[in-house]
Amino acid sequence: MRFQAFWLTVIALALAAIAAGYFSGASSARLPARPTPAPRVSTHVTAVTRDPSDTAVEDPFSTTW
């Protein structure tokens, strides 16, 4: 009986330490700011003359001439 009570006490203390560690850092931790990289355009993308926001991709395997 003493052996079981000892291990139950150890498990309870471990769970209490895990919960205390979680709650102590939950509200004060801030996520690091991630810089958003600028979008890179592939060398195979060319602008379409109709609208500057449109793009066309060259397809070397296209069957249309």
PDBQT receptor file of N, H, CA, C and O in Angstrom, charges set to zero:
ATOM      1  N   MET A   1       0.821  -1.190   0.000  1.00  0.00    +0.000 N 
ATOM      2  CA  MET A   1       0.000   0.000   0.000  1.00  0.00    +0.000 C 
ATOM      3  C   MET A   1       0.871   1.263   0.000  1.00  0.00    +0.000 C 
ATOM      4  O   MET A   1       0.560   2.240  -0.681  1.00  0.00    +0.000 OA
ATOM      5  N   ARG A   2       1.955   1.230   0.765  1.00  0.00    +0.000 N 
ATOM      6  H   ARG A   2       2.208   0.436   1.317  1.00  0.00    +0.000 HD
ATOM      7  CA  ARG A   2       2.850   2.379   0.801  1.00  0.00    +0.000 C 
ATOM      8  C   ARG A   2       3.503   2.599  -0.558  1.00  0.00    +0.000 C 
ATOM      9  O   ARG A   2       3.695   3.734  -0.996  1.00  0.00    +0.000 OA
ATOM     10  N   PHE A   3       3.840   1.495  -1.216  1.00  0.00    +0.000 N 
ATOM     11  H   PHE A   3       3.684   0.573  -0.860  1.00  0.00    +0.000 HD
ATOM     12  CA  PHE A   3       4.492   1.577  -2.528  1.00  0.00    +0.000 C 
ATOM     13  C   PHE A   3       3.576   2.265  -3.539  1.00  0.00    +0.000 C 
ATOM     14  O   PHE A   3       4.029   3.106  -4.316  1.00  0.00    +0.000 OA
ATOM     15  N   GLN A   4       2.315   1.916  -3.532  1.00  0.00    +0.000 N 
ATOM     16  H   GLN A   4       1.948   1.233  -2.901  1.00  0.00    +0.000 HD
ATOM     17  CA  GLN A   4       1.343   2.513  -4.448  1.00  0.00    +0.000 C 
ATOM     18  C   GLN A   4       1.104   3.984  -4.111  1.00  0.00    +0.000 C 
ATOM     19  O   GLN A   4       0.993   4.810  -5.016  1.00  0.00    +0.000 OA
ATOM     20  N   ALA A   5       1.023   4.316  -2.848  1.00  0.00    +0.000 N 
ATOM     21  H   ALA A   5       1.113   3.645  -2.113  1.00  0.00    +0.000 HD
ATOM     22  CA  ALA A   5       0.821   5.709  -2.435  1.00  0.00    +0.000 C 
ATOM     23  C   ALA A   5       2.020   6.563  -2.838  1.00  0.00    +0.000 C 
ATOM     24  O   ALA A   5       1.856   7.714  -3.243  1.00  0.00    +0.000 OA
ATOM     25  N   PHE A   6       3.229   6.001  -2.729  1.00  0.00    +0.000 N 
ATOM     26  H   PHE A   6       3.362   5.066  -2.400  1.00  0.00    +0.000 HD
ATOM     27  CA  PHE A   6       4.431   6.739  -3.120  1.00  0.00    +0.000 C 
ATOM     28  C   PHE A   6       4.383   7.096  -4.599  1.00  0.00    +0.000 C 
ATOM     29  O   PHE A   6       4.621   8.247  -4.965  1.00  0.00    +0.000 OA
ATOM     30  N   TRP A   7       4.082   6.130  -5.448  1.00  0.00    +0.000 N 
ATOM     31  H   TRP A   7       3.889   5.194  -5.151  1.00  0.00    +0.000 HD
ATOM     32  CA  TRP A   7       4.076   6.395  -6.892  1.00  0.00    +0.000 C 
ATOM     33  C   TRP A   7       2.906   7.292  -7.298  1.00  0.00    +0.000 C 
ATOM     34  O   TRP A   7       3.043   8.089  -8.226  1.00  0.00    +0.000 OA
ATOM     35  N   LEU A   8       1.789   7.182  -6.640  1.00  0.00    +0.000 N 
ATOM     36  H   LEU A   8       1.678   6.534  -5.886  1.00  0.00    +0.000 HD
ATOM     37  CA  LEU A   8       0.682   8.091  -6.926  1.00  0.00    +0.000 C 
ATOM     38  C   LEU A   8       1.041   9.518  -6.543  1.00  0.00    +0.000 C 
ATOM     39  O   LEU A   8       0.636  10.464  -7.219  1.00  0.00    +0.000 OA
ATOM     40  N   THR A   9       1.794   9.679  -5.469  1.00  0.00    +0.000 N 
ATOM     41  H   THR A   9       2.123   8.911  -4.920  1.00  0.00    +0.000 HD
ATOM     42  CA  THR A   9       2.254  11.008  -5.058  1.00  0.00    +0.000 C 
ATOM     43  C   THR A   9       3.252  11.563  -6.079  1.00  0.00    +0.000 C 
ATOM     44  O   THR A   9       3.184  12.741  -6.430  1.00  0.00    +0.000 OA
ATOM     45  N   VAL A  10       4.163  10.735  -6.550  1.00  0.00    +0.000 N 
ATOM     46  H   VAL A  10       4.218   9.778  -6.265  1.00  0.00    +0.000 HD
ATOM     47  CA  VAL A  10       5.138  11.162  -7.562  1.00  0.00    +0.000 C 
ATOM     48  C   VAL A  10       4.424  11.578  -8.842  1.00  0.00    +0.000 C 
ATOM     49  O   VAL A  10       4.764  12.602  -9.435  1.00  0.00    +0.000 OA
ATOM     50  N   ILE A  11       3.444  10.801  -9.270  1.00  0.00    +0.000 N 
ATOM     51  H   ILE A  11       3.168   9.969  -8.788  1.00  0.00    +0.000 HD
ATOM     52  CA  ILE A  11       2.701  11.119 -10.497  1.00  0.00    +0.000 C 
ATOM     53  C   ILE A  11       1.906  12.408 -10.314  1.00  0.00    +0.000 C 
ATOM     54  O   ILE A  11       1.858  13.237 -11.223  1.00  0.00    +0.000 OA
ATOM     55  N   ALA A  12       1.284  12.585  -9.155  1.00  0.00    +0.000 N 
ATOM     56  H   ALA A  12       1.323  11.912  -8.417  1.00  0.00    +0.000 HD
ATOM     57  CA  ALA A  12       0.500  13.802  -8.898  1.00  0.00    +0.000 C 
ATOM     58  C   ALA A  12       1.399  15.031  -8.894  1.00  0.00    +0.000 C 
ATOM     59  O   ALA A  12       1.024  16.071  -9.435  1.00  0.00    +0.000 OA
ATOM     60  N   LEU A  13       2.586  14.925  -8.288  1.00  0.00    +0.000 N 
ATOM     61  H   LEU A  13       2.891  14.080  -7.849  1.00  0.00    +0.000 HD
ATOM     62  CA  LEU A  13       3.515  16.056  -8.279  1.00  0.00    +0.000 C 
ATOM     63  C   LEU A  13       4.026  16.367  -9.689  1.00  0.00    +0.000 C 
ATOM     64  O   LEU A  13       4.191  17.532 -10.050  1.00  0.00    +0.000 OA
ATOM     65  N   ALA A  14       4.271  15.338 -10.470  1.00  0.00    +0.000 N 
ATOM     66  H   ALA A  14       4.137  14.392 -10.176  1.00  0.00    +0.000 HD
ATOM     67  CA  ALA A  14       4.734  15.555 -11.847  1.00  0.00    +0.000 C 
ATOM     68  C   ALA A  14       3.655  16.243 -12.672  1.00  0.00    +0.000 C 
ATOM     69  O   ALA A  14       3.953  17.162 -13.435  1.00  0.00    +0.000 OA
ATOM     70  N   LEU A  15       2.417  15.812 -12.530  1.00  0.00    +0.000 N 
ATOM     71  H   LEU A  15       2.176  15.065 -11.911  1.00  0.00    +0.000 HD
ATOM     72  CA  LEU A  15       1.321  16.450 -13.260  1.00  0.00    +0.000 C 
ATOM     73  C   LEU A  15       1.116  17.887 -12.799  1.00  0.00    +0.000 C 
ATOM     74  O   LEU A  15       0.812  18.762 -13.609  1.00  0.00    +0.000 OA
ATOM     75  N   ALA A  16       1.279  18.134 -11.506  1.00  0.00    +0.000 N 
ATOM     76  H   ALA A  16       1.525  17.424 -10.848  1.00  0.00    +0.000 HD
ATOM     77  CA  ALA A  16       1.148  19.500 -10.998  1.00  0.00    +0.000 C 
ATOM     78  C   ALA A  16       2.260  20.389 -11.548  1.00  0.00    +0.000 C 
ATOM     79  O   ALA A  16       2.015  21.550 -11.876  1.00  0.00    +0.000 OA
ATOM     80  N   ALA A  17       3.477  19.859 -11.654  1.00  0.00    +0.000 N 
ATOM     81  H   ALA A  17       3.676  18.916 -11.388  1.00  0.00    +0.000 HD
ATOM     82  CA  ALA A  17       4.592  20.637 -12.202  1.00  0.00    +0.000 C 
ATOM     83  C   ALA A  17       4.377  20.927 -13.678  1.00  0.00    +0.000 C 
ATOM     84  O   ALA A  17       4.680  22.029 -14.136  1.00  0.00    +0.000 OA
ATOM     85  N   ILE A  18       3.864  19.968 -14.427  1.00  0.00    +0.000 N 
ATOM     86  H   ILE A  18       3.618  19.073 -14.055  1.00  0.00    +0.000 HD
ATOM     87  CA  ILE A  18       3.592  20.187 -15.857  1.00  0.00    +0.000 C 
ATOM     88  C   ILE A  18       2.507  21.245 -16.025  1.00  0.00    +0.000 C 
ATOM     89  O   ILE A  18       2.638  22.137 -16.863  1.00  0.00    +0.000 OA
ATOM     90  N   ALA A  19       1.446  21.155 -15.244  1.00  0.00    +0.000 N 
ATOM     91  H   ALA A  19       1.340  20.430 -14.563  1.00  0.00    +0.000 HD
ATOM     92  CA  ALA A  19       0.355  22.133 -15.338  1.00  0.00    +0.000 C 
ATOM     93  C   ALA A  19       0.829  23.517 -14.928  1.00  0.00    +0.000 C 
ATOM     94  O   ALA A  19       0.462  24.508 -15.561  1.00  0.00    +0.000 OA
ATOM     95  N   ALA A  20       1.636  23.601 -13.883  1.00  0.00    +0.000 N 
ATOM     96  H   ALA A  20       1.934  22.797 -13.369  1.00  0.00    +0.000 HD
ATOM     97  CA  ALA A  20       2.143  24.901 -13.440  1.00  0.00    +0.000 C 
ATOM     98  C   ALA A  20       3.054  25.514 -14.489  1.00  0.00    +0.000 C 
ATOM     99  O   ALA A  20       2.998  26.721 -14.721  1.00  0.00    +0.000 OA
ATOM    100  N   GLY A  21       3.879  24.718 -15.120  1.00  0.00    +0.000 N 
ATOM    101  H   GLY A  21       3.925  23.737 -14.933  1.00  0.00    +0.000 HD
ATOM    102  CA  GLY A  21       4.747  25.227 -16.179  1.00  0.00    +0.000 C 
ATOM    103  C   GLY A  21       3.960  25.692 -17.382  1.00  0.00    +0.000 C 
ATOM    104  O   GLY A  21       4.311  26.695 -18.003  1.00  0.00    +0.000 OA
ATOM    105  N   TYR A  22       2.908  24.984 -17.720  1.00  0.00    +0.000 N 
ATOM    106  H   TYR A  22       2.623  24.169 -17.215  1.00  0.00    +0.000 HD
ATOM    107  CA  TYR A  22       2.080  25.378 -18.850  1.00  0.00    +0.000 C 
ATOM    108  C   TYR A  22       1.372  26.699 -18.578  1.00  0.00    +0.000 C 
ATOM    109  O   TYR A  22       1.391  27.605 -19.411  1.00  0.00    +0.000 OA
ATOM    110  N   PHE A  23       0.753  26.802 -17.421  1.00  0.00    +0.000 N 
ATOM    111  H   PHE A  23       0.737  26.066 -16.745  1.00  0.00    +0.000 HD
ATOM    112  CA  PHE A  23      -0.025  28.009 -17.116  1.00  0.00    +0.000 C 
ATOM    113  C   PHE A  23       0.860  29.208 -16.813  1.00  0.00    +0.000 C 
ATOM    114  O   PHE A  23       0.415  30.343 -16.986  1.00  0.00    +0.000 OA
ATOM    115  N   SER A  24       2.071  29.005 -16.375  1.00  0.00    +0.000 N 
ATOM    116  H   SER A  24       2.432  28.083 -16.234  1.00  0.00    +0.000 HD
ATOM    117  CA  SER A  24       2.935  30.151 -16.077  1.00  0.00    +0.000 C 
ATOM    118  C   SER A  24       3.443  30.812 -17.351  1.00  0.00    +0.000 C 
ATOM    119  O   SER A  24       3.720  32.011 -17.346  1.00  0.00    +0.000 OA
ATOM    120  N   GLY A  25       3.569  30.078 -18.420  1.00  0.00    +0.000 N 
ATOM    121  H   GLY A  25       3.344  29.104 -18.424  1.00  0.00    +0.000 HD
ATOM    122  CA  GLY A  25       4.077  30.658 -19.654  1.00  0.00    +0.000 C 
ATOM    123  C   GLY A  25       3.028  30.835 -20.725  1.00  0.00    +0.000 C 
ATOM    124  O   GLY A  25       3.355  31.290 -21.821  1.00  0.00    +0.000 OA
ATOM    125  N   ALA A  26       1.791  30.500 -20.458  1.00  0.00    +0.000 N 
ATOM    126  H   ALA A  26       1.525  30.131 -19.568  1.00  0.00    +0.000 HD
ATOM    127  CA  ALA A  26       0.757  30.543 -21.489  1.00  0.00    +0.000 C 
ATOM    128  C   ALA A  26       0.390  31.966 -21.897  1.00  0.00    +0.000 C 
ATOM    129  O   ALA A  26       0.193  32.224 -23.084  1.00  0.00    +0.000 OA
ATOM    130  N   SER A  27       0.291  32.895 -20.950  1.00  0.00    +0.000 N 
ATOM    131  H   SER A  27       0.450  32.685 -19.985  1.00  0.00    +0.000 HD
ATOM    132  CA  SER A  27      -0.176  34.229 -21.297  1.00  0.00    +0.000 C 
ATOM    133  C   SER A  27       0.964  35.200 -21.586  1.00  0.00    +0.000 C 
ATOM    134  O   SER A  27       0.753  36.200 -22.273  1.00  0.00    +0.000 OA
ATOM    135  N   SER A  28       2.150  34.935 -21.088  1.00  0.00    +0.000 N 
ATOM    136  H   SER A  28       2.321  34.122 -20.530  1.00  0.00    +0.000 HD
ATOM    137  CA  SER A  28       3.241  35.892 -21.245  1.00  0.00    +0.000 C 
ATOM    138  C   SER A  28       4.076  35.642 -22.494  1.00  0.00    +0.000 C 
ATOM    139  O   SER A  28       4.842  36.513 -22.908  1.00  0.00    +0.000 OA
ATOM    140  N   ALA A  29       3.944  34.494 -23.086  1.00  0.00    +0.000 N 
ATOM    141  H   ALA A  29       3.322  33.786 -22.750  1.00  0.00    +0.000 HD
ATOM    142  CA  ALA A  29       4.773  34.171 -24.249  1.00  0.00    +0.000 C 
ATOM    143  C   ALA A  29       4.195  34.822 -25.499  1.00  0.00    +0.000 C 
ATOM    144  O   ALA A  29       2.994  34.745 -25.759  1.00  0.00    +0.000 OA
ATOM    145  N   ARG A  30       5.066  35.458 -26.259  1.00  0.00    +0.000 N 
ATOM    146  H   ARG A  30       6.041  35.520 -26.047  1.00  0.00    +0.000 HD
ATOM    147  CA  ARG A  30       4.658  36.049 -27.532  1.00  0.00    +0.000 C 
ATOM    148  C   ARG A  30       5.315  35.280 -28.664  1.00  0.00    +0.000 C 
ATOM    149  O   ARG A  30       6.455  34.830 -28.552  1.00  0.00    +0.000 OA
ATOM    150  N   LEU A  31       4.593  35.140 -29.734  1.00  0.00    +0.000 N 
ATOM    151  H   LEU A  31       3.667  35.506 -29.825  1.00  0.00    +0.000 HD
ATOM    152  CA  LEU A  31       5.159  34.483 -30.900  1.00  0.00    +0.000 C 
ATOM    153  C   LEU A  31       6.150  35.423 -31.576  1.00  0.00    +0.000 C 
ATOM    154  O   LEU A  31       5.898  36.624 -31.669  1.00  0.00    +0.000 OA
ATOM    155  N   PRO A  32       7.259  34.896 -32.043  1.00  0.00    +0.000 N 
ATOM    156  CA  PRO A  32       8.220  35.762 -32.730  1.00  0.00    +0.000 C 
ATOM    157  C   PRO A  32       7.642  36.255 -34.054  1.00  0.00    +0.000 C 
ATOM    158  O   PRO A  32       6.947  35.523 -34.758  1.00  0.00    +0.000 OA
ATOM    159  N   ALA A  33       7.940  37.496 -34.371  1.00  0.00    +0.000 N 
ATOM    160  H   ALA A  33       8.504  38.091 -33.798  1.00  0.00    +0.000 HD
ATOM    161  CA  ALA A  33       7.438  38.077 -35.618  1.00  0.00    +0.000 C 
ATOM    162  C   ALA A  33       8.204  37.475 -36.787  1.00  0.00    +0.000 C 
ATOM    163  O   ALA A  33       9.435  37.451 -36.799  1.00  0.00    +0.000 OA
ATOM    164  N   ARG A  34       7.460  36.995 -37.757  1.00  0.00    +0.000 N 
ATOM    165  H   ARG A  34       6.460  37.014 -37.748  1.00  0.00    +0.000 HD
ATOM    166  CA  ARG A  34       8.082  36.425 -38.952  1.00  0.00    +0.000 C 
ATOM    167  C   ARG A  34       8.020  37.447 -40.077  1.00  0.00    +0.000 C 
ATOM    168  O   ARG A  34       6.942  37.935 -40.417  1.00  0.00    +0.000 OA
ATOM    169  N   PRO A  35       9.154  37.768 -40.647  1.00  0.00    +0.000 N 
ATOM    170  CA  PRO A  35       9.110  38.689 -41.779  1.00  0.00    +0.000 C 
ATOM    171  C   PRO A  35       8.493  37.983 -42.991  1.00  0.00    +0.000 C 
ATOM    172  O   PRO A  35       8.820  36.834 -43.288  1.00  0.00    +0.000 OA
ATOM    173  N   THR A  36       7.613  38.679 -43.671  1.00  0.00    +0.000 N 
ATOM    174  H   THR A  36       7.348  39.612 -43.430  1.00  0.00    +0.000 HD
ATOM    175  CA  THR A  36       7.005  38.091 -44.858  1.00  0.00    +0.000 C 
ATOM    176  C   THR A  36       7.901  38.375 -46.054  1.00  0.00    +0.000 C 
ATOM    177  O   THR A  36       8.154  39.536 -46.377  1.00  0.00    +0.000 OA
ATOM    178  N   PRO A  37       8.376  37.345 -46.704  1.00  0.00    +0.000 N 
ATOM    179  CA  PRO A  37       9.263  37.548 -47.840  1.00  0.00    +0.000 C 
ATOM    180  C   PRO A  37       8.497  38.109 -49.045  1.00  0.00    +0.000 C 
ATOM    181  O   PRO A  37       7.309  37.843 -49.229  1.00  0.00    +0.000 OA
ATOM    182  N   ALA A  38       9.196  38.871 -49.834  1.00  0.00    +0.000 N 
ATOM    183  H   ALA A  38      10.161  39.087 -49.685  1.00  0.00    +0.000 HD
ATOM    184  CA  ALA A  38       8.586  39.411 -51.048  1.00  0.00    +0.000 C 
ATOM    185  C   ALA A  38       8.386  38.276 -52.046  1.00  0.00    +0.000 C 
ATOM    186  O   ALA A  38       9.250  37.408 -52.164  1.00  0.00    +0.000 OA
ATOM    187  N   PRO A  39       7.274  38.263 -52.761  1.00  0.00    +0.000 N 
ATOM    188  CA  PRO A  39       7.060  37.190 -53.741  1.00  0.00    +0.000 C 
ATOM    189  C   PRO A  39       8.078  37.280 -54.862  1.00  0.00    +0.000 C 
ATOM    190  O   PRO A  39       8.382  38.360 -55.366  1.00  0.00    +0.000 OA
ATOM    191  N   ARG A  40       8.595  36.124 -55.239  1.00  0.00    +0.000 N 
ATOM    192  H   ARG A  40       8.348  35.246 -54.829  1.00  0.00    +0.000 HD
ATOM    193  CA  ARG A  40       9.564  36.077 -56.325  1.00  0.00    +0.000 C 
ATOM    194  C   ARG A  40       8.878  35.577 -57.586  1.00  0.00    +0.000 C 
ATOM    195  O   ARG A  40       8.108  34.617 -57.548  1.00  0.00    +0.000 OA
ATOM    196  N   VAL A  41       9.158  36.219 -58.673  1.00  0.00    +0.000 N 
ATOM    197  H   VAL A  41       9.783  36.998 -58.703  1.00  0.00    +0.000 HD
ATOM    198  CA  VAL A  41       8.564  35.843 -59.955  1.00  0.00    +0.000 C 
ATOM    199  C   VAL A  41       9.560  34.969 -60.703  1.00  0.00    +0.000 C 
ATOM    200  O   VAL A  41      10.750  35.278 -60.765  1.00  0.00    +0.000 OA
ATOM    201  N   SER A  42       9.068  33.891 -61.262  1.00  0.00    +0.000 N 
ATOM    202  H   SER A  42       8.101  33.640 -61.212  1.00  0.00    +0.000 HD
ATOM    203  CA  SER A  42       9.914  32.984 -62.017  1.00  0.00    +0.000 C 
ATOM    204  C   SER A  42      10.398  33.650 -63.298  1.00  0.00    +0.000 C 
ATOM    205  O   SER A  42       9.757  34.573 -63.801  1.00  0.00    +0.000 OA
ATOM    206  N   THR A  43      11.518  33.189 -63.820  1.00  0.00    +0.000 N 
ATOM    207  H   THR A  43      12.038  32.440 -63.411  1.00  0.00    +0.000 HD
ATOM    208  CA  THR A  43      12.047  33.744 -65.068  1.00  0.00    +0.000 C 
ATOM    209  C   THR A  43      11.192  33.337 -66.264  1.00  0.00    +0.000 C 
ATOM    210  O   THR A  43      11.305  33.947 -67.327  1.00  0.00    +0.000 OA
ATOM    211  N   HIS A  44      10.343  32.325 -66.118  1.00  0.00    +0.000 N 
ATOM    212  H   HIS A  44      10.252  31.829 -65.255  1.00  0.00    +0.000 HD
ATOM    213  CA  HIS A  44       9.500  31.864 -67.221  1.00  0.00    +0.000 C 
ATOM    214  C   HIS A  44       8.161  32.579 -67.282  1.00  0.00    +0.000 C 
ATOM    215  O   HIS A  44       7.340  32.265 -68.144  1.00  0.00    +0.000 OA
ATOM    216  N   VAL A  45       7.923  33.523 -66.397  1.00  0.00    +0.000 N 
ATOM    217  H   VAL A  45       8.590  33.778 -65.697  1.00  0.00    +0.000 HD
ATOM    218  CA  VAL A  45       6.660  34.260 -66.376  1.00  0.00    +0.000 C 
ATOM    219  C   VAL A  45       6.885  35.605 -67.041  1.00  0.00    +0.000 C 
ATOM    220  O   VAL A  45       7.802  36.342 -66.679  1.00  0.00    +0.000 OA
ATOM    221  N   THR A  46       6.043  35.921 -68.018  1.00  0.00    +0.000 N 
ATOM    222  H   THR A  46       5.299  35.323 -68.313  1.00  0.00    +0.000 HD
ATOM    223  CA  THR A  46       6.153  37.201 -68.710  1.00  0.00    +0.000 C 
ATOM    224  C   THR A  46       4.838  37.947 -68.594  1.00  0.00    +0.000 C 
ATOM    225  O   THR A  46       3.784  37.329 -68.443  1.00  0.00    +0.000 OA
ATOM    226  N   ALA A  47       4.886  39.256 -68.661  1.00  0.00    +0.000 N 
ATOM    227  H   ALA A  47       5.742  39.759 -68.783  1.00  0.00    +0.000 HD
ATOM    228  CA  ALA A  47       3.687  40.069 -68.524  1.00  0.00    +0.000 C 
ATOM    229  C   ALA A  47       2.855  40.020 -69.798  1.00  0.00    +0.000 C 
ATOM    230  O   ALA A  47       3.397  39.944 -70.900  1.00  0.00    +0.000 OA
ATOM    231  N   VAL A  48       1.550  40.063 -69.641  1.00  0.00    +0.000 N 
ATOM    232  H   VAL A  48       1.110  40.124 -68.746  1.00  0.00    +0.000 HD
ATOM    233  CA  VAL A  48       0.615  40.112 -70.754  1.00  0.00    +0.000 C 
ATOM    234  C   VAL A  48       0.318  41.585 -71.022  1.00  0.00    +0.000 C 
ATOM    235  O   VAL A  48       0.243  42.387 -70.091  1.00  0.00    +0.000 OA
ATOM    236  N   THR A  49       0.149  41.935 -72.294  1.00  0.00    +0.000 N 
ATOM    237  H   THR A  49       0.210  41.283 -73.049  1.00  0.00    +0.000 HD
ATOM    238  CA  THR A  49       0.002  43.345 -72.649  1.00  0.00    +0.000 C 
ATOM    239  C   THR A  49      -1.361  43.926 -72.276  1.00  0.00    +0.000 C 
ATOM    240  O   THR A  49      -1.504  45.147 -72.217  1.00  0.00    +0.000 OA
ATOM    241  N   ARG A  50      -2.364  43.086 -72.023  1.00  0.00    +0.000 N 
ATOM    242  H   ARG A  50      -2.248  42.094 -72.071  1.00  0.00    +0.000 HD
ATOM    243  CA  ARG A  50      -3.689  43.615 -71.721  1.00  0.00    +0.000 C 
ATOM    244  C   ARG A  50      -3.731  44.319 -70.371  1.00  0.00    +0.000 C 
ATOM    245  O   ARG A  50      -4.265  45.424 -70.269  1.00  0.00    +0.000 OA
ATOM    246  N   ASP A  51      -3.186  43.706 -69.351  1.00  0.00    +0.000 N 
ATOM    247  H   ASP A  51      -2.753  42.809 -69.434  1.00  0.00    +0.000 HD
ATOM    248  CA  ASP A  51      -3.266  44.276 -68.012  1.00  0.00    +0.000 C 
ATOM    249  C   ASP A  51      -1.950  43.972 -67.294  1.00  0.00    +0.000 C 
ATOM    250  O   ASP A  51      -1.472  42.840 -67.370  1.00  0.00    +0.000 OA
ATOM    251  N   PRO A  52      -1.356  44.928 -66.609  1.00  0.00    +0.000 N 
ATOM    252  CA  PRO A  52      -0.088  44.656 -65.930  1.00  0.00    +0.000 C 
ATOM    253  C   PRO A  52      -0.199  43.605 -64.828  1.00  0.00    +0.000 C 
ATOM    254  O   PRO A  52       0.805  42.992 -64.464  1.00  0.00    +0.000 OA
ATOM    255  N   SER A  53      -1.396  43.385 -64.291  1.00  0.00    +0.000 N 
ATOM    256  H   SER A  53      -2.211  43.883 -64.586  1.00  0.00    +0.000 HD
ATOM    257  CA  SER A  53      -1.519  42.391 -63.228  1.00  0.00    +0.000 C 
ATOM    258  C   SER A  53      -1.635  40.967 -63.774  1.00  0.00    +0.000 C 
ATOM    259  O   SER A  53      -1.486  40.010 -63.015  1.00  0.00    +0.000 OA
ATOM    260  N   ASP A  54      -1.898  40.807 -65.080  1.00  0.00    +0.000 N 
ATOM    261  H   ASP A  54      -2.019  41.584 -65.697  1.00  0.00    +0.000 HD
ATOM    262  CA  ASP A  54      -2.006  39.478 -65.681  1.00  0.00    +0.000 C 
ATOM    263  C   ASP A  54      -0.619  38.962 -66.034  1.00  0.00    +0.000 C 
ATOM    264  O   ASP A  54       0.285  39.745 -66.325  1.00  0.00    +0.000 OA
ATOM    265  N   THR A  55      -0.453  37.645 -66.008  1.00  0.00    +0.000 N 
ATOM    266  H   THR A  55      -1.187  37.009 -65.771  1.00  0.00    +0.000 HD
ATOM    267  CA  THR A  55       0.809  37.028 -66.394  1.00  0.00    +0.000 C 
ATOM    268  C   THR A  55       0.531  35.840 -67.299  1.00  0.00    +0.000 C 
ATOM    269  O   THR A  55      -0.546  35.246 -67.258  1.00  0.00    +0.000 OA
ATOM    270  N   ALA A  56       1.496  35.515 -68.095  1.00  0.00    +0.000 N 
ATOM    271  H   ALA A  56       2.371  35.998 -68.128  1.00  0.00    +0.000 HD
ATOM    272  CA  ALA A  56       1.408  34.350 -68.961  1.00  0.00    +0.000 C 
ATOM    273  C   ALA A  56       2.641  33.491 -68.725  1.00  0.00    +0.000 C 
ATOM    274  O   ALA A  56       3.729  34.018 -68.489  1.00  0.00    +0.000 OA
ATOM    275  N   VAL A  57       2.483  32.191 -68.785  1.00  0.00    +0.000 N 
ATOM    276  H   VAL A  57       1.600  31.764 -68.977  1.00  0.00    +0.000 HD
ATOM    277  CA  VAL A  57       3.584  31.269 -68.561  1.00  0.00    +0.000 C 
ATOM    278  C   VAL A  57       3.907  30.589 -69.875  1.00  0.00    +0.000 C 
ATOM    279  O   VAL A  57       3.014  30.092 -70.562  1.00  0.00    +0.000 OA
ATOM    280  N   GLU A  58       5.196  30.568 -70.227  1.00  0.00    +0.000 N 
ATOM    281  H   GLU A  58       5.921  30.972 -69.670  1.00  0.00    +0.000 HD
ATOM    282  CA  GLU A  58       5.611  29.864 -71.441  1.00  0.00    +0.000 C 
ATOM    283  C   GLU A  58       5.586  28.378 -71.162  1.00  0.00    +0.000 C 
ATOM    284  O   GLU A  58       6.097  27.917 -70.141  1.00  0.00    +0.000 OA
ATOM    285  N   ASP A  59       4.981  27.624 -72.084  1.00  0.00    +0.000 N 
ATOM    286  H   ASP A  59       4.566  27.999 -72.913  1.00  0.00    +0.000 HD
ATOM    287  CA  ASP A  59       4.886  26.170 -71.935  1.00  0.00    +0.000 C 
ATOM    288  C   ASP A  59       5.611  25.515 -73.100  1.00  0.00    +0.000 C 
ATOM    289  O   ASP A  59       5.067  25.474 -74.203  1.00  0.00    +0.000 OA
ATOM    290  N   PRO A  60       6.824  25.001 -72.894  1.00  0.00    +0.000 N 
ATOM    291  CA  PRO A  60       7.558  24.403 -74.008  1.00  0.00    +0.000 C 
ATOM    292  C   PRO A  60       6.940  23.096 -74.491  1.00  0.00    +0.000 C 
ATOM    293  O   PRO A  60       7.272  22.641 -75.586  1.00  0.00    +0.000 OA
ATOM    294  N   PHE A  61       6.054  22.477 -73.716  1.00  0.00    +0.000 N 
ATOM    295  H   PHE A  61       5.784  22.846 -72.826  1.00  0.00    +0.000 HD
ATOM    296  CA  PHE A  61       5.443  21.221 -74.095  1.00  0.00    +0.000 C 
ATOM    297  C   PHE A  61       4.034  21.399 -74.635  1.00  0.00    +0.000 C 
ATOM    298  O   PHE A  61       3.299  20.423 -74.793  1.00  0.00    +0.000 OA
ATOM    299  N   SER A  62       3.654  22.635 -74.918  1.00  0.00    +0.000 N 
ATOM    300  H   SER A  62       4.250  23.427 -74.789  1.00  0.00    +0.000 HD
ATOM    301  CA  SER A  62       2.319  22.890 -75.416  1.00  0.00    +0.000 C 
ATOM    302  C   SER A  62       2.185  22.358 -76.840  1.00  0.00    +0.000 C 
ATOM    303  O   SER A  62       3.131  22.414 -77.625  1.00  0.00    +0.000 OA
ATOM    304  N   THR A  63       0.978  21.832 -77.169  1.00  0.00    +0.000 N 
ATOM    305  H   THR A  63       0.209  21.786 -76.531  1.00  0.00    +0.000 HD
ATOM    306  CA  THR A  63       0.754  21.299 -78.521  1.00  0.00    +0.000 C 
ATOM    307  C   THR A  63       0.117  22.322 -79.423  1.00  0.00    +0.000 C 
ATOM    308  O   THR A  63      -0.017  22.082 -80.623  1.00  0.00    +0.000 OA
ATOM    309  N   THR A  64      -0.284  23.469 -78.878  1.00  0.00    +0.000 N 
ATOM    310  H   THR A  64      -0.175  23.663 -77.904  1.00  0.00    +0.000 HD
ATOM    311  CA  THR A  64      -0.877  24.496 -79.732  1.00  0.00    +0.000 C 
ATOM    312  C   THR A  64       0.226  25.375 -80.295  1.00  0.00    +0.000 C 
ATOM    313  O   THR A  64       1.197  25.675 -79.601  1.00  0.00    +0.000 OA
ATOM    314  N   TRP A  65       0.084  25.792 -81.553  1.00  0.00    +0.000 N 
ATOM    315  H   TRP A  65      -0.705  25.549 -82.117  1.00  0.00    +0.000 HD
ATOM    316  CA  TRP A  65       1.111  26.598 -82.205  1.00  0.00    +0.000 C 
ATOM    317  C   TRP A  65       0.685  27.974 -82.225  1.00  0.00    +0.000 C 
ATOM    318  O   TRP A  65       1.403  28.835 -82.732  1.00  0.00    +0.000 OA
TER     319      TRP A  65
